[in-house]
């Protein structure tokens, strides 16, 4: 069954962005709960559909993938108490995992997106992923240069080193990929799409397209967890 977001959900986020303080939020707690439920229903719909090709999502509940609306302001110069968007991370292990996965970010005024990949893995995992890229660069290149992939994902993102990582030379054909500390692709989601009956099918289709890339980055992490050596 198709699922889309409601205009009320987008309107709540817009209003929160203009009134990001506790008094207003408490007065509008009911609107937040309705928006949260609307978002959770969308995420659950996507999980159920995507689990047909992404076993890592099978049996997951949307509430375990959605991030809290409350910001941790203890070490931040920005003291606004609430996030100005709704978001969830769909991956093996839920929102707290370091595994590669699918990040859904809902922010009105055409600022929403679905991003997929591996974000800032710890040092051991980062080393293992770089080794995987070095050994299997042609496989990765084939994935991201496939016509079906390039149809939706024009650019590859993620924070990068300004210099070569230790152990890799500039003449390595994969050096640009090896400099990454994160690897991701994103697809923008217009407000029109968010309110469309095509929303959940579009999200699931994008995830299916990116699945080979997710599998590539997951492989060295699994090997590491299982104690395997390259």
PyMOL commands that set and color helices and strands:
alter all, ss='L'
color gray80, all
select helices_A, chain A and resi 7-18+22-27+29-50+55-57+62-64+94-96+123-135+137-144+147-152+175-178+191-194+199-225
alter helices_A, ss='H'
color red, helices_A
select strands_A, chain A and resi 86-91+101-106+112-118+183-189
alter strands_A, ss='S'
color yellow, strands_A
deselect
rebuild
show_as cartoon
